[in-house]
Amino acid sequence: MYRIGIIEKIHESGIELLKNSKNFEHEIIEDVSQDNLIKVLPKFDGVTLRVAKLNSVILKNCKKLQVISRHGVGYDNVDLKYLKENNIKLLITATANAVSVAEHVMYMLLSLSKGINKYDQMVRSGEFRKAANKIETFELLNKEILILGFGRIGKILIKRCIGFEMNVNVYDPFVNKKTIEDCGGKKVEDLNLALSTADFLSIHMPLNKNTKNLIDLNKLKSMKNNIIIINTARGGIINEKDLDYALNNKIIFGAGLDVFEKEPIEMVNPLIKNKKVLLSPHSATFTKECTMRMGIQTVQNLIDFFENKLKKNMLVKL
Ligand SMILES: NC(=O)c1ccc[n+]([C@@H]2O[C@H](COP(=O)([O-])OP(=O)(O)OC[C@H]3O[C@@H](n4cnc5c(N)ncnc54)[C@H](O)[C@@H]3O)[C@@H](O)[C@H]2O)c1
């Protein structure tokens, strides 16, 4: 019998998989404070993980732990070095969430280009007739979008952009020209040049030491004034202070953020009051369909791992 810790609730359909299998018993852990995790995790053979942090202080107490199954695809909340040194496997829900994230990008892109929030406010405050040409709005047709990172989400997003007849540039040093061209994009090698011509920028790379603060004030200043930047990847890839400055000083037009340097975002963060940024609470994957798929895939990966049936694309190479 394997003991599974569900760290933070997941969709009931995922839990059902465990209930229906005689080889597993599970416990849901709601209190994700370090003290509680140190106390409760040592008894588990495997755990599922949403956004709670698993650092080495917690993990060193988990002598039985063989596997962590992430509810998602990012894993910057886990101490990878510790996992590697201690042969703990890390799984991701590789095929569960790309569509929802790509749709969220399109929603932000359209919402900001069309001034939806501002128009909504004007209608509600009786300014229906005054609204004509008061707000700067844009079409997507023939506009240049730069996609940074061409993995699962980038590849789904490009189809949506092409559907709107946008011209798509892709910057991803690890993906070859043919793959990008077969999807209808153009591979760019020079990031600075690509940033200087883009009308839209969408970020889809991991947060790591190479990508932290990748978009800083210097890069923002090199962009067109009408650019709209969307970040649904990870907070910290764009420097938030620099972004706020760039928005306030008309260096760029607008931004949509689903992810933040610190989550939840602090209410004193100036972006909270900045009307040029559209915010969402790391909710790109909260659609009904995606939540269910992720819950099921998180648990199925664990079951497959213990039954030696794990699909290769679900395992992170550490
Ligand atoms: N907002 C959300 O809820 C949400 C949901 C899913 C994923 N994400 C985040 O979205 C990002 C992308 O997810 P994915 O599933 O497409 O990942 P992926 O691993 O499939 O793709 C990431 C791509 O980034 C590229 N890359 C790595 N370093 C790069 C660099 N320095 N410059 C350019 N490209 C680089 C890789 O080659 C890869 O093709 C991740 O950061 C992930 O954590 C967020």
PDBQT file of the ligand as one rigid body, heavy atoms in Angstrom, charges set to zero:
ROOT
HETATM    1  N1  LIG A 401      -0.076  30.977 -15.524  1.00  0.00    +0.000 N 
HETATM    2  C1  LIG A 401      -0.206  29.680 -15.339  1.00  0.00    +0.000 C 
HETATM    3  O1  LIG A 401      -1.104  29.230 -14.668  1.00  0.00    +0.000 OA
HETATM    4  C2  LIG A 401       0.769  28.747 -16.011  1.00  0.00    +0.000 A 
HETATM    5  C3  LIG A 401       0.310  27.481 -16.413  1.00  0.00    +0.000 A 
HETATM    6  C4  LIG A 401       1.192  26.650 -17.095  1.00  0.00    +0.000 A 
HETATM    7  C5  LIG A 401       2.511  27.042 -17.324  1.00  0.00    +0.000 A 
HETATM    8  N2  LIG A 401       2.934  28.240 -16.861  1.00  0.00    +0.000 N 
HETATM    9  C6  LIG A 401       4.314  28.671 -17.117  1.00  0.00    +0.000 C 
HETATM   10  O2  LIG A 401       4.432  28.902 -18.504  1.00  0.00    +0.000 OA
HETATM   11  C7  LIG A 401       5.779  28.690 -18.912  1.00  0.00    +0.000 C 
HETATM   12  C8  LIG A 401       5.798  27.832 -20.177  1.00  0.00    +0.000 C 
HETATM   13  O3  LIG A 401       5.151  26.588 -19.969  1.00  0.00    +0.000 OA
HETATM   14  P1  LIG A 401       5.260  25.431 -21.067  1.00  0.00    +0.000 P 
HETATM   15  O4  LIG A 401       4.393  24.328 -20.616  1.00  0.00    +0.000 OA
HETATM   16  O5  LIG A 401       5.086  25.993 -22.418  1.00  0.00    +0.000 OA
HETATM   17  O6  LIG A 401       6.791  25.027 -20.853  1.00  0.00    +0.000 OA
HETATM   18  P2  LIG A 401       7.733  24.201 -21.841  1.00  0.00    +0.000 P 
HETATM   19  O7  LIG A 401       8.810  23.634 -20.975  1.00  0.00    +0.000 OA
HETATM   20  O8  LIG A 401       6.948  23.296 -22.706  1.00  0.00    +0.000 OA
HETATM   21  O9  LIG A 401       8.355  25.365 -22.768  1.00  0.00    +0.000 OA
HETATM   22  C9  LIG A 401       9.250  26.317 -22.297  1.00  0.00    +0.000 C 
HETATM   23  C10 LIG A 401      10.089  26.781 -23.485  1.00  0.00    +0.000 C 
HETATM   24  O10 LIG A 401      10.940  27.838 -23.054  1.00  0.00    +0.000 OA
HETATM   25  C11 LIG A 401      12.168  27.694 -23.747  1.00  0.00    +0.000 C 
HETATM   26  N3  LIG A 401      13.210  28.426 -23.050  1.00  0.00    +0.000 N 
HETATM   27  C12 LIG A 401      13.911  28.067 -21.954  1.00  0.00    +0.000 A 
HETATM   28  N4  LIG A 401      14.800  29.023 -21.643  1.00  0.00    +0.000 NA
HETATM   29  C13 LIG A 401      14.645  30.008 -22.573  1.00  0.00    +0.000 A 
HETATM   30  C14 LIG A 401      15.290  31.249 -22.790  1.00  0.00    +0.000 A 
HETATM   31  N5  LIG A 401      16.249  31.690 -21.979  1.00  0.00    +0.000 N 
HETATM   32  N6  LIG A 401      14.883  32.002 -23.839  1.00  0.00    +0.000 NA
HETATM   33  C15 LIG A 401      13.884  31.572 -24.671  1.00  0.00    +0.000 A 
HETATM   34  N7  LIG A 401      13.265  30.389 -24.521  1.00  0.00    +0.000 NA
HETATM   35  C16 LIG A 401      13.623  29.620 -23.468  1.00  0.00    +0.000 A 
HETATM   36  C17 LIG A 401      12.412  26.188 -23.806  1.00  0.00    +0.000 C 
HETATM   37  O11 LIG A 401      13.297  25.840 -24.849  1.00  0.00    +0.000 OA
HETATM   38  C18 LIG A 401      11.002  25.669 -24.050  1.00  0.00    +0.000 C 
HETATM   39  O12 LIG A 401      10.754  25.466 -25.429  1.00  0.00    +0.000 OA
HETATM   40  C19 LIG A 401       6.485  28.091 -17.709  1.00  0.00    +0.000 C 
HETATM   41  O13 LIG A 401       7.152  29.135 -17.029  1.00  0.00    +0.000 OA
HETATM   42  C20 LIG A 401       5.363  27.610 -16.829  1.00  0.00    +0.000 C 
HETATM   43  O14 LIG A 401       5.719  27.582 -15.481  1.00  0.00    +0.000 OA
HETATM   44  C21 LIG A 401       2.087  29.109 -16.227  1.00  0.00    +0.000 A 
ENDROOT
TORSDOF 0
